Amino acid sequence: MSARLNPGDTAPDFTLSDAQGRPVSLRELRGENVILYFYPRAATPGCTTQACDFRDNLASLSGAGYRVVGISPDAPAALAEFTADHDLGFPLLSDEDHSVAEAYGCLLYTSDAADDREV
């Protein structure tokens, strides 16, 4: 796992698929204020609360010049369902091999004991 990023560090580039399977690259967002958050699995209670909190505050965040992007190891189809179920107005990206989470020094744990691992 990489070291945790510090304020002012350049975020590692990545390209991941969004909920519709379209590629999204961090370089496309360079120069913008981006809130990039990681979560272990869509539709779990904690992750749903987190995503809905961003959704409920999206107008305020956007008004302050921020874009929100969520990243999880879920497949794009699961992200599409999660986005639709909770009317999320921001992109969710699929990091199925955990490579981006690792590059960012992010620890993710799932609630499924058979899939618990440090990422």
Disulfide bonds with the S-S distance in Angstrom:
none
